[in-house]
């Protein structure tokens, strides 16, 4: 674990880096950058609600929050578990990330905390806007509750029995806040590779940019595998030998099944990769 002195030094470095990064987006993003006597940088924000709910000016002393982020990243790195599946046998095993990445702990924690800190500094004004929106919504519920309570009290005094019910309003406000939080978090992390961000049927929708990155990356792997098999065998490789080199599908002796070619073909089709074009390109280069 990092010492408190190490956490403090790293937090100050990350705060400085985050302010520099956000300033590169827009030089006028901050109203000002103040500094305490001990050197802590303080970004100053201002803004006006687009829904005409008010304006704000805020000096954000973020160092303590970034220290908490660093501690959280340490805990996540040391305790986070992934489930590894053997596609041939179906066996699953849980492994801690810290057991798999033993030499990169410090760099991994710094990387996690750096981008979390950039998010904290860069999107703090949006959170202030959301705070204004939530505050006005909550006050509306409280005002309605007061009205209902006053009316109920007047009815009770007239000799009748009545109970006001604020549960629907509370649940509606809570659902609105929860959905806003979901969309915000999805917006920040959607598009990261190998990560699901939505529940529901089918795979999550990928952006065109992410699809292109995935397609280009896999096409490069296919070409590399083709070249390696070609060099090893000294002749044009079969498609199934390239699939084997890539680790696509597998053979299950117990069931007598071989899914290598099917899995490879499905991958090529899903990413719209022209295998024959890759093969022709390599063969042409070799015969020049």
C-alpha positions, -999 to 999 in steps of 0.1 A, spaced: 0 0 0 11 36 -7 21 56 23 2 88 31 32 108 19 32 89 -14 -5 93 -18 -3 131 -11 25 135 -37 7 114 -63 -26 133 -57 -9 167 -62 7 154 -94 -26 140 -107 -44 172 -98 -19 193 -118 -21 168 -147 -59 168 -147 -61 206 -148 -35 207 -176 -55 180 -196 -88 198 -192 -73 231 -201 -61 215 -234 -98 209 -242 -107 246 -238 -83 273 -225 -113 292 -210 -127 261 -192 -118 275 -158 -126 309 -145 -93 308 -126 -68 285 -109 -61 295 -74 -34 281 -51 -33 275 -13 -3 283 8 8 246 7 6 245 -31 -28 229 -37 -43 240 -70 -80 251 -68 -99 252 -101 -127 278 -102 -159 271 -122 -190 292 -130 -221 284 -150 -257 290 -156 -284 263 -157 -297 258 -193 -332 252 -177 -329 287 -160 -326 272 -126 -299 295 -114 -261 301 -117 -231 291 -96 -195 301 -89 -175 273 -73 -139 269 -60 -132 232 -59 -106 220 -35 -102 185 -51 -70 172 -34 -89 153 -7 -112 137 -33 -83 126 -55 -66 110 -25 -98 91 -19 -97 80 -56 -62 68 -52 -71 47 -21 -101 33 -40 -79 24 -70 -55 6 -47 -84 -14 -32 -99 -22 -66 -65 -34 -80 -58 -56 -50 -93 -72 -47 -108 -71 -82 -116 -106 -95 -121 -117 -131 -137 -150 -142 -116 -169 -167 -134 -194 -189 -119 -223 -208 -138 -224 -241 -129 -260 -247 -139 -275 -214 -163 -249 -201 -144 -247 -168 -143 -214 -150 -118 -200 -125 -117 -168 -106 -84 -149 -104 -75 -116 -88 -60 -90 -111 -32 -84 -86 -21 -121 -91 -20 -117 -129 -3 -83 -130 23 -85 -103 49 -61 -117 26 -33 -129 7 -24 -97 20 11 -93 16 20 -129 -19 5 -131 -30 24 -100 -16 56 -113 -33 51 -147 -66 44 -131 -64 73 -107 -52 97 -134 -81 93 -157 -106 92 -128 -91 125 -117 -94 140 -152 -131 130 -151 -135 145 -117 -120 179 -127 -134 180 -163 -170 171 -156 -175 188 -122 -195 217 -138 -220 191 -152 -224 177 -118 -231 211 -104 -258 216 -131 -273 182 -121 -272 193 -85 -293 224 -93 -318 203 -113 -321 177 -85 -324 204 -58 -353 221 -76 -370 188 -83 -367 178 -46 -380 212 -34 -410 207 -57 -417 173 -40 -413 189 -5 -437 218 -15 -463 193 -27 -459 173 5 -464 204 26 -495 213 6 -509 178 10 -501 178 47 -519 211 52 -549 200 33 -550 167 51 -549 185 85 -578 208 75 -598 178 64 -591 160 97 -602 190 117 -635 189 98 -641 154 112 -630 133 82 -601 109 80 -575 112 52 -539 102 45 -518 120 19 -495 97 -2 -461 111 -13 -446 78 -22 -453 80 -60 -436 115 -62 -406 102 -42 -402 71 -64 -405 92 -96 -378 116 -85 -356 87 -74 -361 69 -107 -352 101 -126 -321 106 -107 -311 70 -111 -316 70 -149 -296 103 -151 -268 86 -132 -269 55 -155 -267 76 -186 -239 98 -172 -218 67 -163 -225 50 -196 -214 81 -214 -181 82 -196 -172 45 -200 -191 33 -231 -168 22 -259 -141 7 -236 -131 -27 -250 -144 -59 -234 -168 -40 -212 -206 -43 -210 -224 -11 -198 -260 -20 -205 -284 -47 -195 -308 -61 -220 -311 -86 -248 -282 -90 -272 -248 -74 -273 -245 -36 -265 -244 -14 -296 -209 -3 -305 -200 30 -320 -187 31 -356 -153 42 -343 -151 13 -319 -162 -12 -347 -135 2 -370 -108 -2 -343 -119 -37 -336 -121 -46 -373 -86 -31 -380 -71 -48 -350 -85 -82 -359 -76 -79 -395 -40 -72 -385 -40 -103 -363 -53 -124 -392 -26 -111 -415 1 -118 -389 -12 -153 -383 -14 -160 -420 23 -148 -425 35 -170 -395 17 -201 -407 29 -194 -443 65 -191 -432 63 -222 -410 47 -244 -436 64 -230 -467 31 -229 -486 -2 -212 -488 -19 -221 -455 -54 -234 -451 -81 -213 -435 -84 -237 -406 -47 -235 -399 -49 -197 -397 -80 -201 -374 -59 -225 -352 -31 -200 -351 -55 -173 -339 -71 -196 -313 -105 -194 -328 -130 -221 -317 -115 -254 -307 -117 -292 -307 -138 -312 -282 -126 -348 -284 -154 -359 -261 -181 -346 -284 -161 -351 -316 -167 -315 -326 -144 -290 -342 -156 -253 -341 -124 -236 -353 -135 -229 -389 -171 -219 -378 -159 -196 -351 -133 -180 -374 -159 -175 -401 -184 -159 -377 -157 -135 -365 -148 -125 -400 -184 -119 -410 -193 -100 -378 -164 -76 -384 -168 -76 -422 -133 -87 -429 -123 -100 -463 -101 -130 -456 -94 -137 -492 -82 -101 -498 -57 -105 -469 -45 -138 -482 -41 -124 -518 -22 -94 -504 3 -116 -485 8 -140 -514 13 -111 -539 40 -96 -517 58 -129 -514 58 -134 -551 71 -99 -560 
